[in-house]
C-alpha cells in the first residue's frame, strides 16, 4: 500500500487495515518458519506497510 493511498483513508479505515496487516504478518512469519516462502521479501514489505499505517494513524490523532 502506497503512502498516498494511506493518507486518503480515515482513522477508522487505517485502524482496520492495521489489524488486518498485523494478522497477515504473523500468519506469514509462521508460514515462513515452517517452510520457506517463495518470496520472503513480502514479509519486509508488509512490515513496512504496517509502519506506514502506524505513522499515518499517529498523525491523524
C-alpha positions in Angstrom: 0.0 0.0 0.0 1.4 3.4 -1.0 1.7 6.3 1.3 -0.7 8.4 -0.9 -3.3 5.7 -0.6 -2.9 5.6 3.2 -3.3 9.4 3.5 -6.7 9.3 1.9 -8.1 6.8 4.5 -9.9 7.8 7.6 -8.6 6.9 11.0 -11.1 4.0 11.4 -10.1 2.6 8.0 -6.4 2.9 8.9 -7.1 1.0 12.2 -9.0 -1.7 10.3 -6.2 -2.1 7.7 -3.6 -2.2 10.5 -5.3 -5.1 12.3 -5.6 -6.9 9.0 -2.0 -6.3 8.1 -0.8 -7.4 11.6 -2.8 -10.7 11.3 -1.4 -11.3 7.8 2.2 -10.5 9.0 2.0 -13.1 11.9 0.5 -15.7 9.6 3.2 -15.1 7.0 6.0 -15.2 9.6 4.7 -18.5 10.9 4.4 -20.0 7.4 8.0 -18.9 6.7 9.3 -20.6 9.9 7.6 -23.9 8.9 8.7 -23.9 5.3 10.5 -21.0 3.5 8.2 -18.7 1.5 8.7 -18.5 -2.2 9.2 -14.7 -1.9 10.4 -13.7 1.6 10.6 -10.1 0.6 6.8 -10.0 1.1 7.5 -10.1 4.9 9.7 -7.0 4.7 7.1 -5.2 2.5 4.3 -6.0 4.9 6.4 -4.8 7.9 7.0 -1.5 6.1 3.3 -1.2 5.3 2.4 -1.7 9.0 4.9 1.0 9.9 3.4 3.4 7.3 -0.1 2.7 8.7 1.1 3.3 12.3 2.7 6.6 11.3 -0.3 7.9 9.5 -2.6 6.9 12.3 -0.4 8.8 14.8 -0.5 11.8 12.5 -4.3 11.8 12.3 -4.8 11.6 16.1 
